[in-house]
Amino acid sequence: MMVPSRHDLSLNGNLPQESLRQYRKISKTGRHDSNVHHRSDQARKMKTFMTGQGNGMEHGDWDRLSEEGLVSLVQLKTLPRHVAIIMDGNGRWAMGRGLPRVAGHREGVLSVREAIKVCRELGISALTLYAFSLENWKRPPKEIALLMDLFCEYFQSECEYFLREQIRFHAIGRLALLPQPIQTMISELQEQSKGYDQLTVTLALSYGARSEIVDAIKRLLHDVPRDPGSEGMISEEMFAQYLDTWNLPDPDLLIRTSGESRVSNFLLWQIAYAELYFTRTLWPDFRRRDLLLALLDYQRRERRLGGLDGTIDSLPPSFPQSSYFSVFHKERRHETTVPHISKAGVPPQNLPRPLSLASWLD
Ligand code: FPP
């Protein structure tokens, strides 16, 4: 197989398709069509070429590629499993156009749709979107009301899409604070989509990470016996099961739009090892191309996860990254027996507590 030179890469997005097919095949099977034995070397060279690493292709060159060109550069094998996004800048987007703030939120819905579509297309397992924080309740009542209307409209219009595309829907946060019709829609969509596993889309609504942690501690205290020495039962992976995101792997990539470089009380426990990506693009302008750029940027980074090579296998069992793997898979197997901690519409304090987690984690 010919390894293309950089000049073969047309910047209008026409990647050498045959080469790309070969590359994907090698990456997947480790085998070359003609059974030549210098495969891994070929694959490595092609990977180097495709990612722009080591061949002089700079991050800035991506700007000149078409969307399809960018898609071709994405390596399916090293995509993040879980992408979390702080969608920011709707208000500024609208005000910059002399429009009311809600126009920015409305346009932001289109970006939400597009982000979900890209994740679905690429086979990313989880996407979590920060749609409304606990702090957002302090906004003027009119803006809150308009946002709630928008969420209602969103659930009405997207329900069919979620079910058709087999996307699992999940909501986290103090959902009991939301208007009752939204709680009902959330419960229904969660219930209808609970069997799907193509992609899990989680909306953080009325969400704040510190409250999530405090709520988790309260639930955990109910479960752990007050006997001397029982604190030994508590581990990172056990605690993570009391969080609203108990059914998700930790985010690998956290994106924030609009030029702010803060995490604003979003998934504080879960992003311990996430790669952070900040972009000046305002959320309503953040579309397919922008998400692809974020994914490519993520793929250029060396994730060592505190170790030397960043491989999950080399990590100790208590390490969150490895624990979420095992817990995630257990959760899938025990789907019907593990209680749902964060049921929509039920105040967190009154939720059915998890079964004694120690027993099913064993
Ligand atoms: C932050 O921008 C955005 C929000 C508080 C709301 C997010 C809502 C959407 C993206 C649209 C609806 C989403 C769904 C899932 C239907 P901001 O208003 O704080 O912007 P600013 O910082 O420019 O003022």
Residues whose N, C-alpha, C, O or C-beta is under 5 A from the ligand:
A	BS01	FPP	M87 D88 G89 N90 G91 R92 W93 H105 G108 V109 V112 Y130 A131 L150 F151 Y154
